């Protein structure tokens, strides 16, 4: 029993810190500020479900898919870094103009942002995908696999609840507070993007240099 509890604590702590729903919340608030409360909640629900499904798929078939398509996790980090950097640039200027939608296009807008960039790569990024693959390999028994999947569900539930409560926070902050928070988070997102990019690029360059010798 102690083994399962230790594995649960490790799994929950690693996924929660990698997903970082508190850090995702300001970006979610900004991207959904023109939506109604019901539409915002639906977007949060769809994004977390899509992220959960993605993590489970990679947990069971990640290594197979990576080997089949010749994809590396480092490539995920590089692409994620580019996406985050471009998003951070818009946020730093207090504009997410590319995500604005016309009246009557809410449904297509929700479908666009709930899968990407909210579910992938913001909630389920390279770190979460890698973590799910590694922890599934470490789950040597079916009981540990059940603990892993259950913990994934629990973390996604916590993520949804945090995004769900962002509506109240958004009302408290107001337009000015939201813009200030947006610029601040834009700077942080750009820093994260640089870390993502170079953490993925460095191993790729090392492999190229070693292969050329």
NORJO-V779051 format. One record per pair of residues at least 6 apart in sequence whose C-alpha atoms are under 8 Angstrom apart, sorted by sequence separation. I is the first residue (numbers start at 1). J is the second residue. D is the distance in Angstrom with one decimal. If there is no record, write none. Layout:
i: (I & I)
j: (J & J)
d: (D & D)
//
This chain:
i: (65 & 66 & 90 & 139 & 90 & 32 & 101 & 170 & 87 & 136 & 139 & 99 & 136 & 135 & 80 & 80 & 80 & 77 & 76 & 73 & 73 & 51 & 31 & 50 & 30 & 43 & 47 & 31 & 43 & 46 & 47 & 51 & 46 & 50 & 51 & 55 & 43 & 44 & 54 & 59 & 63 & 35 & 39 & 43 & 47 & 48 & 58 & 62 & 47 & 51 & 52 & 51 & 55 & 59 & 60 & 55 & 58 & 59 & 48 & 58 & 59 & 47 & 56 & 59 & 60 & 55 & 59 & 94 & 94 & 94 & 94 & 28 & 92 & 93 & 91 & 92 & 91 & 92 & 56 & 92 & 91 & 92 & 91 & 92 & 90 & 91 & 88 & 89 & 24 & 88 & 89 & 24 & 87 & 88 & 52 & 88 & 52 & 88 & 89 & 21 & 87 & 88 & 19 & 20 & 87 & 19 & 52 & 85 & 86 & 19 & 51 & 84 & 85 & 19 & 84 & 49 & 19 & 48 & 84 & 85 & 18 & 19 & 48 & 84 & 85 & 18 & 83 & 48 & 81 & 82 & 48 & 81 & 15 & 80 & 81 & 81 & 45 & 81 & 82 & 15 & 44 & 80 & 81 & 14 & 80 & 78 & 79 & 44 & 77 & 78 & 44 & 77 & 78 & 78 & 41 & 77 & 78 & 41 & 77 & 78 & 11 & 40 & 76 & 77 & 74 & 75 & 74 & 75 & 40 & 73 & 74 & 74 & 37 & 74 & 28 & 7 & 11 & 15 & 25 & 29 & 21 & 25 & 29 & 8 & 12 & 16 & 4 & 7 & 8 & 11 & 12 & 15 & 22 & 26 & 21 & 25 & 29 & 21 & 4 & 8 & 12 & 30 & 30 & 26 & 27 & 26 & 27 & 26)
j: (71 & 72 & 96 & 145 & 97 & 40 & 109 & 178 & 96 & 145 & 148 & 109 & 148 & 148 & 121 & 125 & 126 & 126 & 126 & 126 & 130 & 115 & 96 & 115 & 96 & 110 & 114 & 99 & 111 & 114 & 115 & 119 & 115 & 119 & 120 & 124 & 113 & 114 & 124 & 129 & 133 & 106 & 110 & 114 & 118 & 119 & 129 & 133 & 119 & 123 & 124 & 124 & 128 & 132 & 133 & 129 & 132 & 133 & 123 & 133 & 134 & 123 & 132 & 135 & 136 & 132 & 136 & 179 & 180 & 182 & 183 & 118 & 182 & 183 & 182 & 183 & 183 & 184 & 149 & 185 & 185 & 186 & 186 & 187 & 186 & 187 & 185 & 186 & 122 & 186 & 187 & 123 & 186 & 187 & 152 & 188 & 153 & 189 & 190 & 123 & 189 & 190 & 122 & 123 & 190 & 123 & 156 & 189 & 190 & 124 & 156 & 189 & 190 & 125 & 190 & 156 & 127 & 156 & 192 & 193 & 127 & 128 & 157 & 193 & 194 & 128 & 193 & 159 & 192 & 193 & 160 & 193 & 128 & 193 & 194 & 195 & 160 & 196 & 197 & 131 & 160 & 196 & 197 & 131 & 197 & 196 & 197 & 163 & 196 & 197 & 164 & 197 & 198 & 199 & 163 & 199 & 200 & 164 & 200 & 201 & 135 & 164 & 200 & 201 & 199 & 200 & 200 & 201 & 167 & 200 & 201 & 203 & 167 & 204 & 163 & 144 & 148 & 152 & 162 & 166 & 159 & 163 & 167 & 147 & 151 & 155 & 144 & 147 & 148 & 151 & 152 & 155 & 162 & 166 & 162 & 166 & 170 & 163 & 147 & 151 & 155 & 178 & 182 & 181 & 182 & 182 & 185 & 185)
d: (7.8 & 6.2 & 5.5 & 5.5 & 7.7 & 6.0 & 6.6 & 7.1 & 7.8 & 6.6 & 7.8 & 7.8 & 7.3 & 7.5 & 6.4 & 7.4 & 7.4 & 5.8 & 5.7 & 6.6 & 7.0 & 8.0 & 7.2 & 6.6 & 7.8 & 6.0 & 4.6 & 7.0 & 7.9 & 6.1 & 5.8 & 4.8 & 7.6 & 6.0 & 6.6 & 6.9 & 8.0 & 7.2 & 7.4 & 7.5 & 7.2 & 7.4 & 7.7 & 5.6 & 6.0 & 6.2 & 6.4 & 6.0 & 4.6 & 6.4 & 7.7 & 5.2 & 7.2 & 4.9 & 7.3 & 5.8 & 6.8 & 4.5 & 7.4 & 6.2 & 7.8 & 8.0 & 7.4 & 7.9 & 7.2 & 6.2 & 5.7 & 5.7 & 7.8 & 6.0 & 5.6 & 7.4 & 6.8 & 6.5 & 5.6 & 4.3 & 5.5 & 7.0 & 7.2 & 7.6 & 7.3 & 4.6 & 4.6 & 6.1 & 7.4 & 7.9 & 7.7 & 6.6 & 6.9 & 4.2 & 7.9 & 7.4 & 7.5 & 6.4 & 7.0 & 7.8 & 6.9 & 5.3 & 7.2 & 7.2 & 7.8 & 5.0 & 7.5 & 7.6 & 7.9 & 5.3 & 6.5 & 6.9 & 8.0 & 6.5 & 8.0 & 6.3 & 4.8 & 7.3 & 6.4 & 7.6 & 7.8 & 5.9 & 7.6 & 5.2 & 6.0 & 6.4 & 7.8 & 5.1 & 7.3 & 5.9 & 7.7 & 7.1 & 7.5 & 6.6 & 6.2 & 4.1 & 6.2 & 7.2 & 6.1 & 7.4 & 6.2 & 4.9 & 6.9 & 7.3 & 6.0 & 6.8 & 4.5 & 7.7 & 7.2 & 6.3 & 7.3 & 6.1 & 5.2 & 4.3 & 6.6 & 5.8 & 7.1 & 7.8 & 7.9 & 7.1 & 5.2 & 5.8 & 4.9 & 6.2 & 7.6 & 7.9 & 7.5 & 7.9 & 7.4 & 6.2 & 4.1 & 7.7 & 7.9 & 7.6 & 6.8 & 7.2 & 7.0 & 7.1 & 7.2 & 7.6 & 6.8 & 7.5 & 7.2 & 6.4 & 5.3 & 5.7 & 7.3 & 6.4 & 6.0 & 6.2 & 6.6 & 7.8 & 7.0 & 6.8 & 7.5 & 7.1 & 7.0 & 7.9 & 6.8 & 6.6 & 6.7 & 7.4 & 7.2 & 6.7 & 6.7 & 7.3 & 7.1 & 7.1 & 7.2 & 6.9 & 7.5 & 7.1)
//
